Amino acid sequence: MSSQYIVDKDFRFKKEKASVWTVICRILMFFVASLSLAVVYYVIFSLVFSTDEEKKLRQENRMYAREYPELEEAEAAANRLMISGYDMETPALKQIS
């Protein structure tokens, strides 16, 4: 337990021990502050330094963002085909079955 010295009315130092809850709160505050500082350091570090793998992932994300509208159109066309039904007599479908 930590202790503090307090000056009383007679200007004498009195030793006062901290309660268990005070010690637990201080320990928790220390861990929260340490974790917060670690997160801040990580964010700063990740903004400044970037690996080749991260650059490739960003490039892939941009590519998928450009292709996404085309894929949505293709999916919609496939759904329309499935909903409207199809004739098994179509040459392309005969090859599949």
N, C-alpha and C positions, 0 to 999 in steps of 0.2 A: 504494500500500500504506500501511496505517496503521502507526504505530510507537508503542511504549510505552517508558517509562523505568522501569527496574528498579534497585533498590538492591542492590548486591552485598555480600559479606562485609566489605569495607573501607569500607562506607558511601559508596560512590561510585555515581553514576548511570550506568547502562549503557543504551544505546539498543538495543532489541530489536524487530526487524521481525516483523510477523505473517505467518503463512504464507498461501499462496493459498487453502487450504481454509478457514482462519479467516475470511478476507475474504468468501468465497463464502457461508459459513454465516451471517455477519452480514447480508449483503444479503438472503438468503432469509428470514431471521427478520424483517427489516424489512418485506418484502413480505407475508409471512403475517400479521404484526401489523396492517399497514395494511388488508389485505382483511378481516380479522376485525372491525376497528373499523368499516369501511364497512358490513358486514353488520349489525352492532349498531345503527348509526345508522339504517339503512334500516328495520329492524324497528320501532324506536321511532317513527320518522316515520310508518310505515304504520299503526301502532296509534293514533296520535294524530290523524292527518289522513286523511280518507276522501273520495273524490270521489263525485259523483253517479252516475257510471257504476258504480262499485263497489257503491254502495247498491242500484242496480237489479239488478246481478248477484246480490247476496245475496238479494234479494227473489225473483228467478226461481228460485234454488236451493231456497229454502223451498217455493215453489209446486210445483216438480217433486218434491220430497220428499213432499209431500202427495198428489200424483197418481200416484206410482209404484206403490203397491199396486193401484190401479184398473187401471192399464195392464198389470200382471202378470196380473191376472184376465182381461182381454180377450185377452191373448196366449195364455194357457192355453186359453181357450175356442176361439180360432182354431186352435190346434194340435190340440185334440180333434176339431174338425170336419174338419181335413185328414187326420188319422190314421184316423178312423172311415170316411172316404169320404163322398161326397155324391152325390146323385142329380141328374143334369142336367135332370130333369123339374121341378125346383123352379122356381116362377115367377121368383124373383129371379135364379136362375142362367141362365134362358132369356134374360133381358134382357141379361145380360153377354155371352153368346156370340153 
